[in-house]
């Protein structure tokens, strides 16, 4: 069985969803960086737990949780890029 291919349009749509969600998260919680790798790890772990729990809640909820995990990772990486983590 062959897998369906991901197109550039699929990547663009996924990135757009993540980007919009990241901006909403920053608007809600502020633009402050994570203060440590431990904080980043805690947030990503919490979002991952929600992702796993959503497996039985249907594809739409699972997709939403995938975005949340991606946003947590993106903001963690942006915190590193900003030099804001005490460990960076």
N, C-alpha and C positions, 0 to 999 in steps of 0.2 A: 504494500500500500504506500503510495507516494503522498507526501505532505503538500498541502497548498502553500504556495510561496507568499511571503510578505512583500508587499509592494512599497515603493517610496511614499505613495499616498497613505498607506496604512501607518507608516512611521510618522508622517507629518500629522495625521489625525491624533495619534497617540501622544505625540509631543505637545500638540496644541492643548489637549485635555490636561496633561500634566502641568503645562505652563500656566494655564488659567487657574487650576487648583492651587498651584504654588502662590500665585498672586493673591488669591482669596485668603489663603492661610496667613500670608504675611500681613495683609490688611487687618485680619481678625486678631492676630497675636503679636504683631509688631515686627519690625525689621531687625531686631537684635539677633546676634549670632548665637549659636550654641556655645556654651562656655567650656565644654570638654568633650573628648571622644566618648567618655562614659555617658554623657547626656545624649549624644547622637545615638549611641548604641541602645540606650534605653528607649528612645522614641521609635527607632526602627524596629526594635524587638516588639514593642507594644503594637505597632501597626501590622507587623507580620502575624502576631497572634490574632488580630482581628481578621486578617486575610484568611488564615487557616480556619477560623470559626465560620467564616462566610461561605465555605465550600458547600454547605448544605442549604444555603439560602438562595441559590439560583445564580445564573450567569451575570445578571445585571449588578447584583450586590458584590459579587466576586470582582467584577471589573472595576467597580467603585473602590474597593479595597486595594486593588493593584495600583490605582492612581495614588491612593494615600501612602502606600509604601514608597512609590517612586518620588513623591513630593518630600517625604521625610529624608530619603537619600539625597535628593537634589539640594535641599536646604542644608543638610549636613556637609555636603561637598562645598557648597557656597560659603559655609562658615569657615572651612579650611582655606578656601581661596582668599577670604577676607582677612585671614590671619587672626581670627578671633578666638580660636580655641587655645586654652592655656597650654595645651600640649603641642601646639603646632610651632 
